[in-house]
Every structure is written in structure tokens, then in C-alpha cells.
């Protein structure tokens, strides 16, 4: 019976792991599935500076054409009907003479702005690196896709002008990294037709937050403008198939809503008052902070791989229609680092997908970072933290092993009782007598069938919390350990999954067998093989934890065996002695059982 409980728990682990992998791994859209059309086409400057068609994400979706007086638009609203496109012969009054790039470097980021359309074309993180060991790029400029901070009004002719023209620049830095003072950059454009556009960017030296303010007017009429953020994010390598790919992220008042491409195909537009909204992947995100009443429109973007055999990249673009106020808008463009996010606000840490056990994950993450301050390598820090955890869990696991040993000792008596009632069906009243005899045997020997699995169940939340931490912690991204180049990637030589399978098989060999039939025992022996195949692409950091945990539990098994000694297996009582129990009572039965002890 106890063996069946353990088998059920182990199978539950497998099911939960598989479910976790399927939940986090994005589902690519079906080839025949349609996605929201991009109806509005606004010319955009291509690499050479010539206008090319700009695909506005979700511009045909309800609520994306413009803003009502309340700051949000409603489906089918015609408050700001688009003007028919036509030629503009306006002469620039204030603008740029030539296309230029403006490079700004702070303590944390390297940003490149272009005066064509006054937008951002590069945003690199100095403390996080890509596969080429270069600062991680979070903007992926693609042909016919808008750059971040492209503006869209209800007038397509105005859109063509404000997103392709050259702006005059004010506040351009000298080129020295701004490590101690903020940077303010201002772009202006004005023409003879009265079109007046101002874009202002503010960057703090020690922050990933960019403050943005824009105003668009034609004469005395202010034109509400939505902010387009093109395909995000630029992280081409996001770990393994277990890692989260770019998806929509909306933080409401008490929870976070995560939107896959499949969700967005059903509903691309979301309206409300959010704490923040944008796009994130496993380790980075770009979101608008506290936008107030807003309409967020999402659009999946598929980027074919250079090699047709490789899978296409699935990105996500979004558009933000904000309430028209004089207050600037704040955007976070950076890593999903717990400490970085918590400095902005505690709700920002919701973006890290810790799962249901976040109350345990956060202390574990802090513990891992604390250990790493002394160890200096996250691989060895995982090993040290695993040892600390196993020491804390030693009493629970010791109790579980002792309980399984007791069940092993009375196994022959349990088997004799079960064989005696094997001829009866489960619905037969005689079958109930078998359960009564088993319960009497448990009570007589001081064995609790559940005491072996309860300690294991109590440790399950910690196990899943460790899984969530090792899968989502950006600290492990790019961290090396012995032959492993990146703890968030699979083991390049498959050494850790093989070691995990071997240690699990070893652990099974020395674990007390408590009541499993031969078929179940064979299944248990095959389980390490199944787990090895299933976890062969698991992030190496998680495999290091599981392998070290198995080794420590094996050591604990030998320590417990030396403490409690070899098993004292009780042989089944002869039929005559069972009759004595019914005539002479429990005391005579106990005396007979003591005489039947072997070993």
C-alpha cells in the first residue's frame, strides 16, 4: 500500500512537471489560424531613410483608432475618423537637416535614438549579455515594423509626416557616459501647415525607466496620439523550450494577466486602468508604468529564421492609447531582476512568473544570492543552497524512511492477509474484513501507512519553489559552472541529466520496498529512465539541483540505515496461531508474533 502511495506521488511529480512545461512553453499559432489584420498603413523610414510601409499593430482593432474624451476608445467609435490621405506640400519650419543617430550611455544602458521620426532604434543593457557576450539588445528592428515610440493619430497623412520627417534635437549629450546626472533629450518638428510635434525623453543614470512625453498639434487643435512599440523583445536566445517566449503582460489591481499568441488571436484589445502593461519574456520586459485609463492592442509577429530548418521567432508588438494629460508617461525597459523591480514598486515583481509558491520562491532567491556573495559562482551556490535545504529537511526525510522501514517489516503479514481475501471481489462484504485486519495490524505494530508519504508531501512545495526559482532567475542567465556555459540552457554534453537518472536509480535500489507488486516494481525501475528522457533539455541549473539532492538523499538513506539497523522482517503467522488470537486475545497473538521474528 505504501509503495502505491509513493508511486502515485512520483507520477504526480511527472504530471506537474509536464504541465509546468506546457504552460510556460508558448504554443505557436496554427498555420491555418488567422491573426488580427493590420489595416492601417503608415509610411515608415527604412534603413536608407526612404519611406517604407509601416504595419501598425492591430490598428484595425476596436479602440485603436483614437481616444475619446475619457482617454479610452470604444468599439466602433467614430470620435476621431481618419482623414483621407493626400499629398502634403508643407515646408519644414523647425526640423533636422540630415538623418542622425544620438547615442546615450548611462550606468546601465546604451541607447541609440534617431532623429528620423524621433524614435529609439537600440536599447542595450550593459550588465546582461547575449550569446556573443555583447550587451543585450531589447529592440529588434525589422523591415516594415515600427520602431518604439512611433506615434499614430487618427490622420494617416499626419502619421506619415511625424514618423518619417527629420526632427531638430535639443539636449544632445557630449558623448561622455551619464553615470551621475540625468539626460534630457528633446525632438521638435514644425511645418508651414501648422503641424507641431514635440517628443521629450528623460533618462535617469541608475535606472531602466524612460520618461516620455509627446504632443501633436495642427494649428490650435491637439491631436491625440497612440504610442506604438514594435516587435519586442530582442532576446533571441531565451534558454530552453521550458522558457517563456515574448507574450502580452497586463498587471491589474491584484494580479497579472499573461497573454499568449493564441489568447491575442481571440482578443487583441484590452481596456482598463492598469498598474503596468506591455510585453515580457523569460528574463526581460518593456512595459508602460501606471498608464491610467488605457487601451492596449497586441499583435503577434513571426520572424522567419535565416535557416529554414530552424524554428521561426515569435515576437509581440503592442500599441498604447493613453489618456491625454500633461503628465509624462514612464516606460520600464529592462531585466526582470527581483531587486531592480522591487525598487520601482512591489507590484512590479509580479512580472516574474514564480508560480503559486512565490511566498517560498522569494526567500529561496534571496538565499541563493546571499550564498553567491560568498561563493562567487552560481553553480556552486546552487550546490551549497541544496546542502543547506537537505540539512533542514533531514528530520522529515528521516521520519519518512523509518516509516517505510516499518512497513517493510510487516510486509509478509500484510501479504498473507491480502492473499487470504484475494478471492473476494471489492464489493463483497468479506473484503471489508481484510481492511479491518490490516488496520488492526498497523495499530498493533505502531505503523501509520500515511506517515511515510506525509513528510514527502510537506517537502513538495519547496521542490516546486526551487524549480520556479531556477527557471526564472535572471541571475543564472549566462552563469557558467564547470563544463556548463549557461545554467539557463540545457547541458551541452547531457552529463547532468544522465547523472540525475543514475542517482535516482541508485536511490530507488536502496529505498525500502513497502508493498509493491512485481509490475509496480518494474515501473518504478523504469521511472528514472523516463525522467532522464523527459528532462534531457531541462535548464542545467535545475538539473544540478536535482542531481545534488539525489546524492544527498542517498547519503541520508545510508545514515538512517546505520542508525535503525537492518530490517526485522516478521513472517506471517500460521493458521493455528491466528486461531489462538481469536480465542486467547491480543496478548497471546503478540507473544506468538515475537517468536516469529527473523534476523
DOSESE-393674 format. One record per residue (C-alpha): residue in one letter; x, y, z; residue number from 1. Coordinates in steps of 0.2 Angstrom, whole numbers. Example, Ala and Ser with C-alpha at 12.3 -4.5 7.8 and 13.67 -1.06 7.14 Angstrom:
# residues 2
R   residu       u       v       w   num
R        A      62     -22      39     1
R        S      68      -5      36     2
# end
This chain:
# residues 599
R   residu       u       v       w   num
R        X       0       0       0     1
R        X      14      12       5     2
R        X      23       8     -12     3
R        X       7      13     -21     4
R        X       6      29     -12     5
R        X      24      33     -17     6
R        X      21      28     -35     7
R        X       6      40     -35     8
R        X      17      54     -28     9
R        X      31      51     -41    10
R        X      18      51     -55    11
R        X      11      67     -49    12
R        X      28      75     -50    13
R        X      29      69     -68    14
R        X      12      76     -72    15
R        X      15      93     -63    16
R        X      32      95     -72    17
R        X      24      91     -89    18
R        X      10     103     -85    19
R        X      23     117     -80    20
R        X      32     114     -96    21
R        X      17     115    -107    22
R        X      11     131     -98    23
R        X      27     141     -99    24
R        X      31     134    -117    25
R        X      21     145    -129    26
R        X      10     137    -141    27
R        X      14     143    -159    28
R        X      -1     148    -169    29
R        X      -9     136    -181    30
R        X      -4     138    -198    31
R        X     -22     140    -203    32
R        X     -26     152    -189    33
R        X     -29     169    -194    34
R        X     -22     184    -184    35
R        X     -29     201    -182    36
R        X     -26     211    -198    37
R        X     -15     227    -199    38
R        X     -26     238    -209    39
R        X     -19     255    -206    40
R        X      -3     258    -216    41
R        X       8     272    -212    42
R        X      24     275    -222    43
R        X      40     272    -211    44
R        X      58     276    -215    45
R        X      68     261    -220    46
R        X      86     258    -217    47
R        X      91     270    -230    48
R        X      79     283    -224    49
R        X      67     281    -238    50
R        X      48     279    -233    51
R        X      43     261    -232    52
R        X      26     254    -227    53
R        X      24     254    -208    54
R        X      12     240    -201    55
R        X       3     247    -187    56
R        X       0     233    -174    57
R        X     -19     230    -173    58
R        X     -24     247    -180    59
R        X     -40     239    -186    60
R        X     -45     233    -170    61
R        X     -58     241    -160    62
R        X     -52     255    -149    63
R        X     -36     258    -158    64
R        X     -40     272    -170    65
R        X     -40     286    -157    66
R        X     -45     291    -140    67
R        X     -62     298    -134    68
R        X     -63     312    -121    69
R        X     -61     300    -107    70
R        X     -44     294    -113    71
R        X     -51     277    -120    72
R        X     -59     272    -136    73
R        X     -74     261    -138    74
R        X     -78     248    -151    75
R        X     -85     255    -166    76
R        X     -81     273    -160    77
R        X     -80     286    -174    78
R        X     -75     300    -162    79
R        X     -59     303    -172    80
R        X     -62     297    -190    81
R        X     -47     295    -200    82
R        X     -44     309    -213    83
R        X     -42     303    -231    84
R        X     -23     303    -236    85
R        X     -17     316    -248    86
R        X      -1     325    -253    87
R        X       7     337    -241    88
R        X      17     351    -248    89
R        X      21     358    -231    90
R        X      38     366    -229    91
R        X      48     362    -213    92
R        X      50     377    -201    93
R        X      59     368    -187    94
R        X      67     351    -191    95
R        X      83     342    -195    96
R        X      95     344    -210    97
R        X     101     327    -210    98
R        X      97     310    -203    99
R        X     107     307    -187   100
R        X     109     294    -173   101
R        X     111     300    -155   102
R        X     120     288    -143   103
R        X     117     290    -125   104
R        X     126     279    -112   105
R        X     121     278     -93   106
R        X     127     267     -79   107
R        X     115     253     -85   108
R        X     110     256    -103   109
R        X     117     261    -120   110
R        X     103     269    -130   111
R        X     103     275    -148   112
R        X      90     287    -154   113
R        X      86     293    -172   114
R        X      80     310    -177   115
R        X      70     302    -191   116
R        X      53     301    -183   117
R        X      62     304    -166   118
R        X      62     286    -160   119
R        X      73     273    -152   120
R        X      82     261    -163   121
R        X      93     252    -150   122
R        X      92     249    -131   123
R        X     106     238    -124   124
R        X     109     233    -106   125
R        X     127     234    -100   126
R        X     125     221     -86   127
R        X     117     207     -96   128
R        X     124     199    -112   129
R        X     119     189    -127   130
R        X     127     174    -134   131
R        X     141     184    -142   132
R        X     145     191    -124   133
R        X     139     208    -130   134
R        X     126     220    -121   135
R        X     109     213    -123   136
R        X      98     221    -136   137
R        X      80     223    -132   138
R        X      74     232    -148   139
R        X      74     221    -164   140
R        X      72     232    -179   141
R        X      63     223    -193   142
R        X      58     229    -210   143
R        X      41     236    -211   144
R        X      39     236    -192   145
R        X      38     252    -181   146
R        X      52     257    -170   147
R        X      47     261    -152   148
R        X      39     277    -149   149
R        X      31     278    -166   150
R        X      16     289    -165   151
R        X      -1     286    -173   152
R        X     -15     298    -174   153
R        X     -32     297    -182   154
R        X     -25     306    -198   155
R        X     -14     295    -209   156
R        X      -7     310    -218   157
R        X      -1     317    -201   158
R        X       6     300    -197   159
R        X      16     299    -212   160
R        X      24     316    -208   161
R        X      28     314    -190   162
R        X      36     296    -191   163
R        X      47     299    -207   164
R        X      52     318    -205   165
R        X      69     324    -198   166
R        X      67     332    -181   167
R        X      78     346    -173   168
R        X      87     340    -157   169
R        X      90     349    -141   170
R        X     100     342    -126   171
R        X     111     331    -136   172
R        X     125     324    -124   173
R        X     143     327    -127   174
R        X     147     308    -128   175
R        X     153     306    -110   176
R        X     143     292    -101   177
R        X     130     300     -90   178
R        X     133     290     -74   179
R        X     129     303     -61   180
R        X     117     315     -69   181
R        X     100     313     -79   182
R        X      99     315     -98   183
R        X      85     325    -106   184
R        X      83     324    -125   185
R        X      70     334    -135   186
R        X      65     332    -153   187
R        X      55     346    -162   188
R        X      46     347    -179   189
R        X      35     361    -186   190
R        X      30     365    -203   191
R        X      21     378    -213   192
R        X       4     369    -212   193
R        X       4     372    -193   194
R        X       9     354    -189   195
R        X      19     355    -172   196
R        X      26     339    -164   197
R        X      37     338    -149   198
R        X      44     322    -141   199
R        X      54     323    -125   200
R        X      64     309    -117   201
R        X      71     309     -99   202
R        X      83     295     -93   203
R        X      90     293     -75   204
R        X     108     287     -73   205
R        X     104     272     -62   206
R        X      88     266     -69   207
R        X      79     257     -83   208
R        X      65     268     -83   209
R        X      62     280     -98   210
R        X      51     295     -96   211
R        X      42     300    -112   212
R        X      31     315    -116   213
R        X      24     319    -133   214
R        X      12     332    -140   215
R        X       5     333    -158   216
R        X      -5     348    -164   217
R        X     -11     355    -180   218
R        X     -14     374    -178   219
R        X     -23     376    -162   220
R        X     -30     358    -162   221
R        X     -22     345    -152   222
R        X     -21     328    -160   223
R        X     -22     313    -148   224
R        X      -8     300    -152   225
R        X      -6     282    -148   226
R        X      12     275    -144   227
R        X      17     261    -155   228
R        X      31     249    -148   229
R        X      37     237    -162   230
R        X      41     219    -160   231
R        X      48     216    -143   232
R        X      59     209    -136   233
R        X      76     207    -145   234
R        X      82     192    -134   235
R        X      85     179    -147   236
R        X      90     165    -135   237
R        X      79     164    -120   238
R        X      85     147    -113   239
R        X      77     131    -117   240
R        X      60     125    -123   241
R        X      54     127    -105   242
R        X      57     146    -106   243
R        X      44     159    -108   244
R        X      44     167    -125   245
R        X      38     185    -128   246
R        X      19     187    -123   247
R        X       7     201    -118   248
R        X       8     206     -99   249
R        X      -5     216     -90   250
R        X      -4     220     -72   251
R        X     -21     223     -65   252
R        X     -25     229     -47   253
R        X     -22     212     -39   254
R        X     -15     200     -52   255
R        X      -5     198     -68   256
R        X     -13     193     -84   257
R        X      -1     184     -97   258
R        X      -7     183    -115   259
R        X       0     171    -127   260
R        X      -2     172    -146   261
R        X     -17     161    -145   262
R        X     -26     172    -132   263
R        X     -22     188    -143   264
R        X     -29     180    -158   265
R        X     -45     179    -149   266
R        X     -45     196    -141   267
R        X     -31     208    -146   268
R        X     -38     224    -137   269
R        X     -38     226    -119   270
R        X     -45     242    -110   271
R        X     -44     247     -92   272
R        X     -34     255     -79   273
R        X     -18     245     -76   274
R        X      -3     246     -65   275
R        X       8     242     -80   276
R        X       6     234     -97   277
R        X      17     228    -111   278
R        X      27     213    -117   279
R        X      39     202    -107   280
R        X      49     186    -110   281
R        X      58     174     -98   282
R        X      70     187     -92   283
R        X      66     205     -99   284
R        X      51     216    -102   285
R        X      46     233    -109   286
R        X      30     240    -101   287
R        X      22     257     -98   288
R        X      20     261     -80   289
R        X       4     266     -71   290
R        X      -4     272     -88   291
R        X     -21     276     -80   292
R        X     -36     273     -92   293
R        X     -28     265    -107   294
R        X     -31     254    -122   295
R        X     -18     241    -126   296
R        X     -18     232    -143   297
R        X      -7     217    -146   298
R        X      -1     210    -162   299
R        X      10     193    -163   300
R        X      24     195    -175   301
R        X      33     180    -183   302
R        X      50     182    -189   303
R        X      57     168    -201   304
R        X      74     161    -196   305
R        X      88     163    -208   306
R        X      90     144    -209   307
R        X      73     136    -215   308
R        X      76     121    -203   309
R        X      77     132    -188   310
R        X      60     137    -179   311
R        X      54     155    -183   312
R        X      55     168    -169   313
R        X      38     173    -161   314
R        X      38     191    -155   315
R        X      25     203    -149   316
R        X      21     221    -154   317
R        X       9     232    -144   318
R        X       1     249    -145   319
R        X      -4     260    -131   320
R        X     -18     273    -131   321
R        X     -16     283    -116   322
R        X     -27     297    -108   323
R        X     -21     314    -115   324
R        X     -14     323    -100   325
R        X       0     334     -97   326
R        X       9     321     -86   327
R        X      23     312     -95   328
R        X      22     293     -97   329
R        X      35     281     -89   330
R        X      41     265     -98   331
R        X      52     251     -90   332
R        X      64     243    -102   333
R        X      75     231     -93   334
R        X      78     215     -84   335
R        X      66     205     -73   336
R        X      78     206     -59   337
R        X      69     205     -42   338
R        X      79     218     -33   339
R        X      78     230     -48   340
R        X      59     228     -50   341
R        X      56     229     -31   342
R        X      64     247     -30   343
R        X      51     253     -43   344
R        X      36     245     -33   345
R        X      32     228     -25   346
R        X      19     225     -38   347
R        X      32     225     -52   348
R        X      39     209     -45   349
R        X      23     201     -51   350
R        X      30     201     -68   351
R        X      42     187     -63   352
R        X      32     171     -65   353
R        X      36     162     -49   354
R        X      20     152     -49   355
R        X       9     148     -35   356
R        X      23     146     -22   357
R        X      30     164     -24   358
R        X      30     165      -5   359
R        X      43     152      -4   360
R        X      52     157     -20   361
R        X      57     174     -14   362
R        X      66     168       2   363
R        X      75     155      -9   364
R        X      80     168     -21   365
R        X      87     179      -8   366
R        X      96     165       0   367
R        X     104     160     -17   368
R        X     110     177     -20   369
R        X     117     178      -2   370
R        X     126     162      -4   371
R        X     133     168     -20   372
R        X     141     183     -12   373
R        X     152     171      -3   374
R        X     154     158     -16   375
R        X     156     169     -31   376
R        X     148     156     -44   377
R        X     130     152     -46   378
R        X     133     134     -50   379
R        X     142     131     -33   380
R        X     129     142     -25   381
R        X     116     130     -30   382
R        X     126     116     -23   383
R        X     128     125      -6   384
R        X     110     130      -5   385
R        X     104     112      -9   386
R        X     115     106       5   387
R        X     108     118      17   388
R        X      90     114      12   389
R        X      93      95      14   390
R        X     100      98      31   391
R        X      84     107      36   392
R        X      74      93      29   393
R        X      84      79      37   394
R        X      71      76      51   395
R        X      56      75      39   396
R        X      65      63      27   397
R        X      72      53      42   398
R        X      55      50      48   399
R        X      49      45      31   400
R        X      62      32      29   401
R        X      59      25      46   402
R        X      40      23      42   403
R        X      44      14      26   404
R        X      56       3      35   405
R        X      42      -2      47   406
R        X      30      -5      33   407
R        X      44     -16      25   408
R        X      45     -26      41   409
R        X      26     -31      42   410
R        X      25     -33      23   411
R        X      24     -53      24   412
R        X      10     -52      36   413
R        X       1     -39      25   414
R        X       3     -50      10   415
R        X      -4     -65      20   416
R        X     -19     -55      24   417
R        X     -22     -49       7   418
R        X     -19     -67      -1   419
R        X     -32     -74      11   420
R        X     -45     -62       4   421
R        X     -39     -61     -14   422
R        X     -54     -72     -20   423
R        X     -67     -59     -14   424
R        X     -72     -45     -25   425
R        X     -70     -27     -20   426
R        X     -89     -26     -17   427
R        X     -90     -41      -7   428
R        X     -93     -38      12   429
R        X     -79     -50      16   430
R        X     -67     -38       8   431
R        X     -70     -26      22   432
R        X     -64     -38      34   433
R        X     -47     -38      25   434
R        X     -46     -19      28   435
R        X     -51     -21      47   436
R        X     -37     -34      49   437
R        X     -24     -23      40   438
R        X     -29      -8      52   439
R        X     -28     -19      67   440
R        X     -10     -25      61   441
R        X      -5      -7      59   442
R        X     -11      -2      76   443
R        X      -3     -17      84   444
R        X      14     -14      76   445
R        X      13       5      78   446
R        X      13       9      60   447
R        X       5      23      51   448
R        X       3      20      32   449
R        X       2      39      29   450
R        X      17      43      39   451
R        X      29      38      25   452
R        X      22      50      12   453
R        X      16      65      23   454
R        X      35      71      25   455
R        X      37      69       6   456
R        X      21      79       3   457
R        X      27      93      15   458
R        X      43      95       5   459
R        X      34      96     -12   460
R        X      30     115     -11   461
R        X      49     118      -8   462
R        X      53     107     -23   463
R        X      42     116     -34   464
R        X      48     133     -27   465
R        X      66     128     -31   466
R        X      60     123     -49   467
R        X      52     140     -51   468
R        X      67     150     -45   469
R        X      80     141     -55   470
R        X      69     143     -71   471
R        X      65     162     -69   472
R        X      80     169     -60   473
R        X      89     181     -72   474
R        X     105     179     -61   475
R        X     108     162     -68   476
R        X     107     168     -86   477
R        X     124     167     -93   478
R        X     131     160     -77   479
R        X     144     146     -80   480
R        X     148     130     -70   481
R        X     162     118     -74   482
R        X     158     112     -92   483
R        X     141     121     -92   484
R        X     142     138    -102   485
R        X     125     144     -96   486
R        X     114     137     -81   487
R        X      98     143     -90   488
R        X     102     132    -106   489
R        X     102     113    -107   490
R        X     118     104    -103   491
R        X     128     104    -120   492
R        X     135      87    -116   493
R        X     120      79    -107   494
R        X     130      75     -92   495
R        X     119      82     -79   496
R        X     103      73     -85   497
R        X     112      56     -86   498
R        X     119      59     -68   499
R        X     101      64     -62   500
R        X      94      47     -69   501
R        X     108      37     -62   502
R        X     107      44     -45   503
R        X      88      42     -45   504
R        X      90      24     -50   505
R        X     103      21     -36   506
R        X      91      29     -24   507
R        X      77      18     -29   508
R        X      88       2     -26   509
R        X      91       7      -8   510
R        X      74      13      -4   511
R        X      64       1       7   512
R        X      51      -9      -4   513
R        X      35      -7       5   514
R        X      21     -17      -3   515
R        X      23     -15     -22   516
R        X      18     -30     -33   517
R        X      31     -35     -47   518
R        X      23     -25     -60   519
R        X      24      -9     -50   520
R        X      42     -13     -45   521
R        X      46     -14     -64   522
R        X      38       3     -67   523
R        X      47      11     -53   524
R        X      64       5     -60   525
R        X      59      12     -77   526
R        X      54      29     -69   527
R        X      72      35     -69   528
R        X      74      32     -87   529
R        X      58      41     -91   530
R        X      63      56     -81   531
R        X      80      57     -89   532
R        X      72      57    -106   533
R        X      59      70    -101   534
R        X      72      82     -93   535
R        X      86      80    -105   536
R        X      83      98    -111   537
R        X      79     105     -94   538
R        X      89     120     -89   539
R        X     106     114     -82   540
R        X     104     124     -66   541
R        X      88     114     -61   542
R        X      97      98     -66   543
R        X     112     102     -54   544
R        X      99     105     -40   545
R        X      90      88     -43   546
R        X     107      78     -45   547
R        X     114      85     -29   548
R        X      98      82     -20   549
R        X      98      64     -25   550
R        X     116      62     -19   551
R        X     112      69      -3   552
R        X      96      59       0   553
R        X     106      43      -5   554
R        X     119      48       9   555
R        X     105      51      21   556
R        X      97      34      17   557
R        X     114      25      22   558
R        X     115      36      38   559
R        X      97      32      43   560
R        X     100      13      39   561
R        X     115      13      50   562
R        X     105      21      64   563
R        X      90      10      64   564
R        X      99      -6      59   565
R        X      94     -20      46   566
R        X      76     -23      44   567
R        X      67     -36      55   568
R        X      55     -44      44   569
R        X      41     -53      53   570
R        X      35     -69      45   571
R        X      16     -72      43   572
R        X       8     -82      57   573
R        X       2     -99      54   574
R        X     -16    -103      54   575
R        X     -16    -111      71   576
R        X      -8     -95      79   577
R        X     -21     -84      71   578
R        X     -35     -95      79   579
R        X     -26     -93      96   580
R        X     -28     -74      93   581
R        X     -46     -76      91   582
R        X     -48     -87     107   583
R        X     -34     -80     118   584
R        X     -34     -62     114   585
R        X     -22     -50     108   586
R        X      -8     -53     121   587
R        X      -6     -71     115   588
R        X      -5     -66      97   589
R        X       8     -53     101   590
R        X      18     -66     110   591
R        X      17     -78      95   592
R        X      22     -64      83   593
R        X      38     -60      94   594
R        X      43     -78      92   595
R        X      41     -77      73   596
R        X      54     -63      71   597
R        X      68     -66      59   598
R        X      85     -58      59   599
# end
